[in-house]
């Protein structure tokens, strides 16, 4: 049986890459987050889920990334963010081929 896990990343960690430690049913595991990871991305840790009934096989742990949006920003942070917002690189332009959460889950079990 699979286990779902949410992880929250800062914007900079999602853009530049980071390594995280996630809690699993057997302890903790390292997970490398590649550069330019979007919110909603799901990573799969094989055999880190619950054991199947009457079997030796274990499910997977599915880690969904959530990019953290701060609740409050200082005047300096606001100025920096406004400058970034002027760049076309920071304007949303999703690809028509991007899959939604349910499509990604279906794909993992296919």
RAMO-V521714 format. One record per pair of residues at least 24 apart in sequence whose ideal C-beta (glycine too) atoms are under 6 Angstrom apart, sorted by the first residue. I is the first residue (numbers start at 1). J is the second residue. If there is no record, write none. Layout:
I;J + I;J
This chain:
1;49 + 1;50 + 1;59 + 2;49 + 2;59 + 2;60 + 2;62 + 3;49 + 3;61 + 4;62 + 5;61 + 5;63 + 6;64 + 6;66 + 7;63 + 7;65 + 8;66 + 8;68 + 9;65 + 9;67 + 10;68 + 11;67 + 14;67 + 22;63 + 24;48 + 24;61 + 37;65 + 39;66 + 39;67 + 41;65 + 42;104
